[in-house]
């Protein structure tokens, strides 16, 4: 199994099952009696209701005279109580945001290569599934939105050419930027199902203020957990000395955890 295919299945699992939600747009699936002014009239259902109710109205009003041989008035009369409105359904979309450590660690290029492959793999079918994919990188002293949430493959390929690697690890800033970006998307589209994917060894060494960089990172992770945003941590730590910060960070985020190296397995 290729890294791209494996991470695709992980992401689909992490973002949960796609739900179908009633909305003002989407696929016409049925009709109902409107509560107040109808949003969109369902003509087929309205006509059926008028035909059905019209027979009852005629029977109540005139009995057998409505069906006499001399009654040729077949015009359908629609009254307000016959009106039905459309019931629309729309599938929810996933908004999958990668937050990637682009600092100058030994495995930076390998890490970025795996992430690029995963993003492009997910984007291939994103337009069919209404999904959006985005990318934030953090390095030196800041975090940047490299790829805004999109399902546009051409734009993604162009934007990902702009990725720079090297410098220190402002992990807390990356998490902060990720939380802000996904929260803004959730406010804009209440049907979206968010998923944050952090790719890092968890060794933050740049502070947002004058506090301990690691403490700040764990504080931001706790805020993501508090916001109930589904997340996944892909641990890029390599070498004989394993500090395990990424796993601890996953616990603080309430996130699923996996070693980045396992994607090739």
N, C-alpha and C positions, 0 to 999 in steps of 0.2 A: 504493500500500500504506500502511495506517495505521501509526502508531508502535506501537500495541498488537499488531497482527498481526506486524509485523516483529520485535519483541522476543520474541514468542512463539516464532517459528522459531529465533531465535538461542539462546534458552534451551534449547529441545529439542535443538539441536545441541550446546550446551555441556555439557549434563548427560549426553550419551551415549545409546546405545541401551538401552532398557529390557530387563533380563535376567529370566529365569525361574529361580527358585531353589527347591530342595527344602527343605521346612520341615515343621513339625508341624501347620500349618493351611493352608487354601487349597483348591484344587480337587483332587479325587481323579482321578489320571491313570493309575494302574496299581497293581501289587502286587509283593511280593517276599518271599523267605524271610527272616524276622526274624533279626537277630543278637541273641540273648538274648530277653528278654521283649518280645512285640509291643506297639507303642505303640497302634495302632488296628487291630483285626482286619478284614480285607477278607473279608466273608462269601461273596461271590460267587466269589472266587478260591479261597477255602478249600474250598468245596463242590466246585468243579471239580477241585481237586487230590485231594480225598478220593475222588471218583468214579473218577478216572483211576488213582490209586494203589490203590484198593480192588480193582479188577479184577486188577491185578498181584499183590496180596496173596492174593486168592482162588485165582488160578492156581498160585501158588507153594505154597499150603497144601494144596489138594485136587485140583488138575487139573480133570478133567472133571466131578467130583462137584458142583462149584460151579455148573455149568450144566445139571444134570439136570432132568427134567420134574417131579421131586418136590420141588425146592428152590424154595420160594416166599418165602424170606426176602429181601426187597428193601430192608431198612433200610440207610441209609447210615451207615457207621461212620467217624467222624473221629478220627484220632489226632494227636498233637502234631506229627509231621512233615508233616501236611497243612496246618497253619495258615499263612496268609499275612497279611502286614500291608499296610496302605494306603501308597501312595506319593503324597504331596501336593506340589503345586507352588503357589508364590505369586509373583506378579509384584512386582518391586522397585518402590519408589516414589522419586520425586525430592523432595528437600528443598531448595527454592530460597530462599535468604536474601539479601535486598537490604540493603546497607549504604549509606545515603544521606547525603550531605553536606547538612545543613540550615542551614549557617551563612549569614551575611548577605551573600553575594556577589550580584552584579548579576543572575545568572541563576537565583537560588534558586527562585523561584516557577515558572518555566518548567520547571526541572529536576524539581521535585516533582510538577508536573502530569503530566509524561511518565511518571514512576515510578508514580504512582497508577493511571494508565490501564493500564500494563503489568501491575501486580499484579492488578487486577480482571479483566483479560483472561485471565490465567493461571488465576485462581481459578474462572472459569466452567466450565472442564472438569476442574478438579483433582479433584473428587469422583469423576469417571469413571475417572481415571487413577491414583488413590491418591496424588496429589501433595500436598505441603504448601508453602505460601508464607508467608514471614515478612518483617518489616521492622524494621531498626534505623536510627535516625537519630543523627547526632552534630552537636552545636552547642554554643556557649558553652564550658563546661568538662567536658562529659560526653557519654556515649552512652547511649541508651535503647532498650529493646526496645519498639517501638510496637505491633507486631503479632506475637504469638507464632506459631510455625510452625503453620499451620492450613489446612484446605480449606473452612472455613466462611465463605461470602461475606458473610453478614449481619454476622458478628463483624468481618470485615475492614473493611467499610464504616464500622462504628461506631468502631473503633479508629483508623482513618486520619483521623478528624475531629480527633484529639488532636494532630496534628503541629504543632509550632511552628517558626518560621523566624527566624533572626537570630543574631548573635553571632560569636564566633571559630570556628576550625576544629580541633577535637581529633581529628585523623585517626587517630593511633595508638590512641587510646581506642576509636574506632569499629571499627578492625580487630581489636583485642583482644576486644571484646565479640562481634564476629561469629565469631571463631575459637572462643571459649568456647561460644557458643550452638550452632553447627553440630557441634562436637565432642560436646556433651552429647546432641544428637539422634542422632548416630552410635552412641554408647554404648548409648542406649536402644533403638535399632532398627538392628540390624546389616545389614538388607537395604536400608536407604535409600541413595540415590545423591545426595550433596551437591553443591550448586553455590552459590558465593558470587558476588554481583554487586555490585561497588563502583561507586557513581555519585558522582564527585568530580572536581575539577580537580587534586587531589593536593597542594594548597598547605597542608599542615598547619602550624599556628602555635601550637598548645597542646601542652605537654609532659606526659607521664605523671609525670616526675620533674624533674630539673634538667638533662636532656640536651637536645641539639638536637632540636626537634620533627620535622624532616624525617628526621633520622637514626633516630629512634625509629619513625617510620612505615615506613621501609624495613626496619628490623629486624623489625617485626611482619609485614610482607609476606613476608620470608624464612621466618618461622615457618609461615605458611600454605603456602608452597611445600614446606617440609620435611614438613608433615603430609599432603602429596599430595592436597590438597582442590582439585578443579576450580574455577576462578574466571574471572570476566570483569570487565574494567574498562571502564566507559562514561565517557569523558572529557567533562566538562562545561565545559572551558575555552573561553572566548570572547574576542573582541577581537583587536587587532593584535599585542599582545605575548604570544607563546606561550612559556611556560617549559618545557612538555613534561614536567612532573613525573608526570602520570598515566600516560604511556607508560612512563616509567622504573619507576614503581611496578608496572605490569603485568609488566614483565620480572622484577622482584624476586619477584613472586608466582608466576611461571610461568603467568600468566593470558593469556587472549585479550584483545585490545584493540580498542576501537571508539569513535569519536566519538559522543557523545549526539545531536548534530545530524544524524547520518546516519540516525537512526531515522525521520525524516520523509521520507527520500529514497526 
